[in-house]
Amino acid sequence: MTLQNTTHDVAIVGAGFTGLLAALRLAQAGRKVVVLEGDHAPGGLAGTFEFDDGVRIEKFYHHWFNNDAYVPKLVEELGLSDLILTLPSKTGMYYNGRLWKLSTPLDVLRFSPLPFIDRIRLGWLVFQVRKVKDWKSIEHLTIREWLEPLCGKKVFKIVWEPLIRSKFSVFAEDINAVWFWKKLVLRGSTRDTKGGEQLAYFRGGFGRLAEAIAERIISLGGEIRYNTPVTGTTVTDSAITALQTPAGDVTAREYLLTPSFHQIADMLKDAPKPWLDSLRRVNYLGNVCLVMELTHSLSDTYWLNVNDPGFPFVGVIEHTNLDDSSHYAGRHIVFLSRYLATSDETWDMSDAQYLDYALPHLERMFPKFRRDWVKEFRIWRAAYAQPVTERDYSSYVPAEETPFNNALISTMAQIYPEDRGTNYAIREGSRMAEVINKRLNETTHA
């Protein structure tokens, strides 16, 4: 059945947080908005799922920091502030067969794999990083080129290099220093008076927050069409006249596209080749996330970085050490996350094969762990999970403008110098709504 070809003020591709916030703000401004989403639910990478027993959790782990301003403001606007949990974070590192706590400055001083002077250098790094006021001054450097002189080769080799390799896989030596600088600046500003870190979480998962936004959009007269991927566009002169979907064309005065650059390039095949090439110039890594519902806890650590070179995962995130297991039917939720190129042989493994691949590494880390602890598991894959910010990224990352006079793009790869995150997606969605609303006003009065 073909949907009625109705013209909207704005058609938005993608019901992640950027697309949802743009739709919400435009609907609040009285605009006729439609959101097209290929998945069956909103949230994008922050979407949730349910285990068979009804326990609900994100497909990919999420939290936000206590200095993220846009999320709590939105939650308050929706009347859901009572669902925000602010909790102390327990972080650690697995190194040389042992778990080390690294939540406070005192933990850092106790990290004996480093000589004492290097422990001081590790702790002092946050203060050195804060001296950088102009991020463009270090954008031409890789993380190694910038960080090794600051903290020393031994600190870099033991603490930072394994994490960067786990995070960026084949691109580990290409990431510019800005990415790391921004991470350290943000993390350094989330500490409490005792040096501990405070994190926040939305009870029920970020997908629940996405659903609340979607409900508000619909209540304002907006429309969200799920299971509706955009397969192409119809172009006349320098304007998009329709988005093509399996259910029929969707027309609007203005268009906003929020997926990855590569997906946008596939949709806008009629755009000039140099511009399409600029979209494809930005590299991405995929992510495979194994989510397990366990009968027992692995440790008391929420976020365990793995600095063992033989371990293929960036970390072990035991979510129920942040949000208590009593909220999950007494089960313990564990995420095993791996960033990789989609050409990696493990990308195409079946779910059963991937579980068999992952569990021996978990058994090595946690000798008491038994496979029958795994009550249930799910494996989620995202081909465009992490933009790769190489040297001088700001000089080649595409801008929000497109070759079409009625279309803009806003993706997580453009949040730079910040890294992707729900907080920034909310900020950018609201900002894009302001831009589009102004454009609509200008064309109305032209």
Secondary structure, DSSP 8 states (H G I E B T S, - for coil): ------EEEEEEE--SHHHHHHHHHHHHTT--EEEE-SSSSS-GGG-EEE-TTS-EEESS---EETT--HHHHHHHHTT-GGGEEEEE--EEEEETTEEEE-SSHHHHHT-TTS-HHHHHHHHHHHHHHTT---GGGSTTSBHHHHHHHHH-HHHIIIIIHHHHHHHHGGGTTTBBHHHHHHHHHHHHTTB-TTS-BEEEEETT-HHHHHHHHHHHHHHTT-EEESS----EEEEETTEEEEEEETTEEEEEEEEEE-S-HHHHHHH-TTS-HHHHHHHHHS-EEEEEEEEEEESS-S-S-SEEEE--TT--SSEEEEGGGTTTGGGGTT-EEEEEEEEE-TTSGGGG--HHHHHHHHHHHHHHH-TT--GGGEEEEEEEEEEEEEE--BTTGGGTS--SB-SSTTEEE--GGGSTTS---HHHHHHHHHHHHHHHHHHHHHHHH-
